[in-house]
């Protein structure tokens, strides 16, 4: 039995509603990682499968029908050791992307494909819109944004960056906005696409475009940076950069791999210090 099913069933036994479980998994990155980053062995419980053709290849999503009328669709890796590519949960006419990850074998066997996350997202959207929407009478698709981007310096050392924050600073939009997702909020009636949240988010975009390095006290950032990388922070505090807009400085850091060791810390610090509210929950109306 999968980690997901065990976790879910245990919560239900303790009186927790399935919709609350959905929300826990969408809000809490720690729990998501504990549950889904382990190998998942799915046992089909009266299930079947759905195939989607994308760029000339077929991708099979295994289906499990659980109690409380919850339906799970899983795209397994083509490798034996990693099988947690995509997990979709459907409850009460709403689809939730619980987990999606460009791991080895998810798009191509024995490989992590460059741009594989985008391919997986397009595959999921095609599955939902072409195969599942009518079958399950789906009204909305929701997800929590936990996407990370791997970047490599000139010595091929790997660093992880919050993808949506990086895109927000360098492109003016987050990762899932590329797929027409809108910000959603938690209310007493559940998760909803909020017009006020969309309006507030538009203001955040205008705000970041005007911020300059001098508007943020980056000196405090030294508390989060290893001593051997402090010289990079000093370069950012140089008078020549202080007058520059933050979006341009982040682009400069991204194009100069020597800054990669402090790039993610810098982005997170600026986001928190400037009180920029980049949504983590997204949805689309189907």
One Martini backbone bead per residue (centre of mass of N, CA, C, O) as a GRO file, in nm:
protein
  286
    1UNK     BB    1   0.098   0.034   0.020
    2UNK     BB    2   0.086   0.355   0.007
    3UNK     BB    3   0.175   0.636   0.168
    4UNK     BB    4  -0.079   0.792   0.105
    5UNK     BB    5  -0.295   0.588   0.200
    6UNK     BB    6  -0.196   0.554   0.489
    7UNK     BB    7  -0.217   0.850   0.573
    8UNK     BB    8  -0.514   0.897   0.501
    9UNK     BB    9  -0.648   0.665   0.670
   10UNK     BB   10  -0.545   0.761   0.946
   11UNK     BB   11  -0.696   1.035   0.945
   12UNK     BB   12  -0.983   0.923   0.911
   13UNK     BB   13  -0.984   0.752   1.176
   14UNK     BB   14  -0.941   1.048   1.332
   15UNK     BB   15  -1.173   1.243   1.188
   16UNK     BB   16  -1.061   1.345   0.908
   17UNK     BB   17  -1.133   1.513   0.644
   18UNK     BB   18  -1.055   1.486   0.312
   19UNK     BB   19  -1.037   1.797   0.253
   20UNK     BB   20  -0.832   1.855   0.476
   21UNK     BB   21  -0.613   1.676   0.360
   22UNK     BB   22  -0.574   1.833   0.102
   23UNK     BB   23  -0.484   2.097   0.247
   24UNK     BB   24  -0.239   1.988   0.391
   25UNK     BB   25  -0.085   1.908   0.123
   26UNK     BB   26  -0.087   2.205   0.003
   27UNK     BB   27   0.053   2.363   0.258
   28UNK     BB   28   0.263   2.118   0.347
   29UNK     BB   29   0.578   2.050   0.253
   30UNK     BB   30   0.682   1.848   0.462
   31UNK     BB   31   0.463   1.630   0.428
   32UNK     BB   32   0.493   1.588   0.128
   33UNK     BB   33   0.789   1.487   0.138
   34UNK     BB   34   0.748   1.249   0.335
   35UNK     BB   35   0.543   1.099   0.146
   36UNK     BB   36   0.654   1.141  -0.177
   37UNK     BB   37   0.985   1.097  -0.164
   38UNK     BB   38   0.911   0.824  -0.149
   39UNK     BB   39   0.850   0.528  -0.235
   40UNK     BB   40   0.583   0.415  -0.448
   41UNK     BB   41   0.336   0.152  -0.390
   42UNK     BB   42   0.078   0.077  -0.592
   43UNK     BB   43  -0.247  -0.037  -0.517
   44UNK     BB   44  -0.501  -0.165  -0.685
   45UNK     BB   45  -0.845  -0.050  -0.616
   46UNK     BB   46  -1.038  -0.107  -0.862
   47UNK     BB   47  -0.874  -0.029  -1.113
   48UNK     BB   48  -0.709   0.150  -1.377
   49UNK     BB   49  -0.649   0.330  -1.689
   50UNK     BB   50  -0.475   0.617  -1.848
   51UNK     BB   51  -0.401   0.751  -2.169
   52UNK     BB   52  -0.141   0.973  -2.300
   53UNK     BB   53  -0.063   1.172  -2.580
   54UNK     BB   54   0.285   1.296  -2.615
   55UNK     BB   55   0.498   1.352  -2.849
   56UNK     BB   56   0.441   1.034  -2.949
   57UNK     BB   57   0.374   0.947  -2.648
   58UNK     BB   58   0.286   0.727  -2.386
   59UNK     BB   59   0.092   0.786  -2.077
   60UNK     BB   60   0.036   0.609  -1.774
   61UNK     BB   61  -0.248   0.617  -1.557
   62UNK     BB   62  -0.315   0.503  -1.255
   63UNK     BB   63  -0.606   0.372  -1.092
   64UNK     BB   64  -0.777   0.465  -0.780
   65UNK     BB   65  -1.043   0.349  -0.567
   66UNK     BB   66  -1.166   0.493  -0.290
   67UNK     BB   67  -1.289   0.593  -0.031
   68UNK     BB   68  -1.498   0.866  -0.029
   69UNK     BB   69  -1.474   0.899  -0.350
   70UNK     BB   70  -1.175   0.865  -0.413
   71UNK     BB   71  -0.947   0.954  -0.680
   72UNK     BB   72  -0.648   0.805  -0.825
   73UNK     BB   73  -0.365   0.932  -1.016
   74UNK     BB   74  -0.070   0.763  -1.161
   75UNK     BB   75   0.260   0.846  -1.258
   76UNK     BB   76   0.506   0.638  -1.349
   77UNK     BB   77   0.808   0.545  -1.370
   78UNK     BB   78   1.034   0.380  -1.591
   79UNK     BB   79   1.154   0.319  -1.330
   80UNK     BB   80   1.180   0.120  -1.043
   81UNK     BB   81   1.291   0.332  -0.809
   82UNK     BB   82   1.101   0.565  -0.945
   83UNK     BB   83   0.730   0.648  -0.878
   84UNK     BB   84   0.680   0.995  -0.833
   85UNK     BB   85   0.563   1.195  -1.061
   86UNK     BB   86   0.230   1.168  -1.036
   87UNK     BB   87  -0.045   1.306  -0.829
   88UNK     BB   88  -0.402   1.259  -0.841
   89UNK     BB   89  -0.686   1.410  -0.686
   90UNK     BB   90  -1.045   1.321  -0.650
   91UNK     BB   91  -1.293   1.552  -0.508
   92UNK     BB   92  -1.585   1.684  -0.553
   93UNK     BB   93  -1.508   1.799  -0.858
   94UNK     BB   94  -1.195   1.804  -0.766
   95UNK     BB   95  -0.865   1.865  -0.867
   96UNK     BB   96  -0.544   1.743  -0.736
   97UNK     BB   97  -0.210   1.828  -0.732
   98UNK     BB   98   0.001   1.668  -0.517
   99UNK     BB   99   0.226   1.558  -0.733
  100UNK     BB  100   0.528   1.688  -0.912
  101UNK     BB  101   0.817   1.526  -1.083
  102UNK     BB  102   1.142   1.546  -1.242
  103UNK     BB  103   1.237   1.244  -1.261
  104UNK     BB  104   1.378   0.963  -1.320
  105UNK     BB  105   1.173   0.837  -1.585
  106UNK     BB  106   0.920   1.023  -1.640
  107UNK     BB  107   0.987   1.081  -1.956
  108UNK     BB  108   1.270   0.917  -1.955
  109UNK     BB  109   1.456   0.657  -1.943
  110UNK     BB  110   1.726   0.719  -1.725
  111UNK     BB  111   1.617   1.028  -1.722
  112UNK     BB  112   1.660   1.383  -1.694
  113UNK     BB  113   1.466   1.609  -1.844
  114UNK     BB  114   1.481   1.891  -2.001
  115UNK     BB  115   1.174   2.026  -1.924
  116UNK     BB  116   0.995   1.800  -1.781
  117UNK     BB  117   0.793   1.962  -1.607
  118UNK     BB  118   0.639   2.087  -1.846
  119UNK     BB  119   0.555   1.823  -1.974
  120UNK     BB  120   0.397   1.709  -1.734
  121UNK     BB  121   0.191   1.939  -1.722
  122UNK     BB  122   0.075   1.894  -2.010
  123UNK     BB  123  -0.014   1.605  -1.957
  124UNK     BB  124  -0.209   1.662  -1.724
  125UNK     BB  125  -0.396   1.862  -1.875
  126UNK     BB  126  -0.480   1.660  -2.092
  127UNK     BB  127  -0.603   1.449  -1.910
  128UNK     BB  128  -0.817   1.630  -1.771
  129UNK     BB  129  -0.956   1.760  -2.029
  130UNK     BB  130  -0.990   1.481  -2.209
  131UNK     BB  131  -1.058   1.243  -1.970
  132UNK     BB  132  -1.175   1.368  -1.673
  133UNK     BB  133  -1.382   1.596  -1.674
  134UNK     BB  134  -1.637   1.438  -1.771
  135UNK     BB  135  -1.626   1.184  -1.591
  136UNK     BB  136  -1.605   1.382  -1.305
  137UNK     BB  137  -1.720   1.668  -1.326
  138UNK     BB  138  -1.515   1.899  -1.342
  139UNK     BB  139  -1.435   2.239  -1.211
  140UNK     BB  140  -1.141   2.206  -1.073
  141UNK     BB  141  -0.784   2.301  -1.041
  142UNK     BB  142  -0.537   2.221  -0.795
  143UNK     BB  143  -0.234   2.372  -0.634
  144UNK     BB  144   0.103   2.355  -0.509
  145UNK     BB  145   0.392   2.559  -0.505
  146UNK     BB  146   0.722   2.361  -0.524
  147UNK     BB  147   0.911   2.455  -0.733
  148UNK     BB  148   1.234   2.361  -0.863
  149UNK     BB  149   1.564   2.474  -0.965
  150UNK     BB  150   1.837   2.365  -1.147
  151UNK     BB  151   2.169   2.489  -1.105
  152UNK     BB  152   2.490   2.547  -1.278
  153UNK     BB  153   2.806   2.579  -1.263
  154UNK     BB  154   3.132   2.572  -1.403
  155UNK     BB  155   3.161   2.291  -1.204
  156UNK     BB  156   2.874   2.141  -1.185
  157UNK     BB  157   2.727   2.267  -0.952
  158UNK     BB  158   2.447   2.234  -0.747
  159UNK     BB  159   2.143   2.441  -0.740
  160UNK     BB  160   1.859   2.560  -0.562
  161UNK     BB  161   1.553   2.717  -0.686
  162UNK     BB  162   1.286   2.910  -0.670
  163UNK     BB  163   1.106   2.924  -0.949
  164UNK     BB  164   0.881   3.140  -0.910
  165UNK     BB  165   1.063   3.363  -0.795
  166UNK     BB  166   1.256   3.379  -1.030
  167UNK     BB  167   1.041   3.451  -1.244
  168UNK     BB  168   0.926   3.699  -1.103
  169UNK     BB  169   1.204   3.864  -1.123
  170UNK     BB  170   1.271   3.799  -1.448
  171UNK     BB  171   0.953   3.791  -1.589
  172UNK     BB  172   0.672   3.852  -1.405
  173UNK     BB  173   0.623   3.539  -1.337
  174UNK     BB  174   0.507   3.235  -1.267
  175UNK     BB  175   0.500   2.913  -1.345
  176UNK     BB  176   0.170   2.861  -1.347
  177UNK     BB  177   0.092   3.106  -1.529
  178UNK     BB  178   0.168   2.965  -1.800
  179UNK     BB  179  -0.115   2.778  -1.741
  180UNK     BB  180  -0.350   2.979  -1.624
  181UNK     BB  181  -0.315   3.024  -1.335
  182UNK     BB  182  -0.470   3.117  -1.023
  183UNK     BB  183  -0.520   3.254  -0.737
  184UNK     BB  184  -0.579   3.106  -0.415
  185UNK     BB  185  -0.804   3.054  -0.131
  186UNK     BB  186  -0.885   3.015   0.204
  187UNK     BB  187  -1.204   2.915   0.323
  188UNK     BB  188  -1.493   2.810   0.475
  189UNK     BB  189  -1.561   2.681   0.166
  190UNK     BB  190  -1.271   2.669   0.079
  191UNK     BB  191  -1.128   2.667  -0.220
  192UNK     BB  192  -1.064   2.974  -0.412
  193UNK     BB  193  -1.105   3.199  -0.662
  194UNK     BB  194  -0.964   3.527  -0.618
  195UNK     BB  195  -1.009   3.854  -0.704
  196UNK     BB  196  -0.849   3.997  -0.476
  197UNK     BB  197  -0.588   3.831  -0.511
  198UNK     BB  198  -0.534   3.914  -0.802
  199UNK     BB  199  -0.514   4.219  -0.744
  200UNK     BB  200  -0.282   4.204  -0.536
  201UNK     BB  201  -0.078   4.065  -0.726
  202UNK     BB  202  -0.058   4.296  -0.932
  203UNK     BB  203   0.072   4.490  -0.727
  204UNK     BB  204   0.329   4.326  -0.672
  205UNK     BB  205   0.447   4.352  -0.955
  206UNK     BB  206   0.479   4.662  -0.952
  207UNK     BB  207   0.657   4.679  -0.700
  208UNK     BB  208   0.914   4.518  -0.798
  209UNK     BB  209   0.989   4.707  -1.045
  210UNK     BB  210   1.080   4.956  -0.833
  211UNK     BB  211   1.287   4.815  -0.682
  212UNK     BB  212   1.586   4.864  -0.498
  213UNK     BB  213   1.864   4.784  -0.335
  214UNK     BB  214   1.846   5.034  -0.134
  215UNK     BB  215   1.556   4.931  -0.012
  216UNK     BB  216   1.743   4.692   0.094
  217UNK     BB  217   1.888   4.524   0.371
  218UNK     BB  218   2.145   4.309   0.284
  219UNK     BB  219   2.337   4.282   0.535
  220UNK     BB  220   2.159   4.067   0.692
  221UNK     BB  221   2.217   3.821   0.499
  222UNK     BB  222   2.488   3.716   0.632
  223UNK     BB  223   2.343   3.513   0.836
  224UNK     BB  224   2.278   3.302   0.572
  225UNK     BB  225   2.586   3.300   0.495
  226UNK     BB  226   2.862   3.182   0.410
  227UNK     BB  227   3.174   3.298   0.457
  228UNK     BB  228   3.288   3.220   0.164
  229UNK     BB  229   3.031   3.415   0.038
  230UNK     BB  230   3.049   3.722   0.135
  231UNK     BB  231   3.184   3.859  -0.113
  232UNK     BB  232   2.922   3.857  -0.283
  233UNK     BB  233   2.761   4.053  -0.108
  234UNK     BB  234   2.954   4.293  -0.134
  235UNK     BB  235   2.901   4.332  -0.437
  236UNK     BB  236   2.596   4.406  -0.401
  237UNK     BB  237   2.681   4.665  -0.207
  238UNK     BB  238   2.771   4.821  -0.423
  239UNK     BB  239   2.720   5.136  -0.544
  240UNK     BB  240   2.657   5.041  -0.844
  241UNK     BB  241   2.399   4.857  -0.741
  242UNK     BB  242   2.204   5.020  -0.553
  243UNK     BB  243   2.046   5.172  -0.802
  244UNK     BB  244   1.940   4.916  -0.890
  245UNK     BB  245   1.722   4.702  -0.986
  246UNK     BB  246   1.633   4.401  -0.867
  247UNK     BB  247   1.564   4.254  -1.132
  248UNK     BB  248   1.850   4.311  -1.257
  249UNK     BB  249   2.022   4.172  -1.039
  250UNK     BB  250   1.904   3.888  -1.065
  251UNK     BB  251   1.984   3.855  -1.360
  252UNK     BB  252   2.285   3.892  -1.311
  253UNK     BB  253   2.315   3.644  -1.123
  254UNK     BB  254   2.208   3.430  -1.328
  255UNK     BB  255   2.448   3.512  -1.548
  256UNK     BB  256   2.641   3.458  -1.280
  257UNK     BB  257   2.758   3.173  -1.131
  258UNK     BB  258   2.906   3.290  -0.874
  259UNK     BB  259   2.607   3.356  -0.736
  260UNK     BB  260   2.458   3.082  -0.675
  261UNK     BB  261   2.511   3.040  -0.359
  262UNK     BB  262   2.306   3.321  -0.308
  263UNK     BB  263   2.042   3.336  -0.474
  264UNK     BB  264   1.813   3.211  -0.300
  265UNK     BB  265   1.860   3.381  -0.044
  266UNK     BB  266   1.813   3.654  -0.180
  267UNK     BB  267   1.524   3.609  -0.279
  268UNK     BB  268   1.396   3.541  -0.002
  269UNK     BB  269   1.477   3.798   0.146
  270UNK     BB  270   1.338   4.006  -0.038
  271UNK     BB  271   1.055   3.892  -0.014
  272UNK     BB  272   1.033   3.933   0.298
  273UNK     BB  273   1.128   4.230   0.333
  274UNK     BB  274   0.908   4.342   0.108
  275UNK     BB  275   0.641   4.184   0.131
  276UNK     BB  276   0.608   3.956  -0.091
  277UNK     BB  277   0.311   3.799  -0.224
  278UNK     BB  278   0.358   3.483  -0.332
  279UNK     BB  279   0.179   3.250  -0.443
  280UNK     BB  280   0.108   2.891  -0.367
  281UNK     BB  281  -0.190   2.892  -0.467
  282UNK     BB  282  -0.360   2.723  -0.744
  283UNK     BB  283  -0.604   2.779  -1.022
  284UNK     BB  284  -0.861   2.629  -1.240
  285UNK     BB  285  -1.119   2.650  -1.460
  286UNK     BB  286  -1.294   2.380  -1.642
   0.00000   0.00000   0.00000
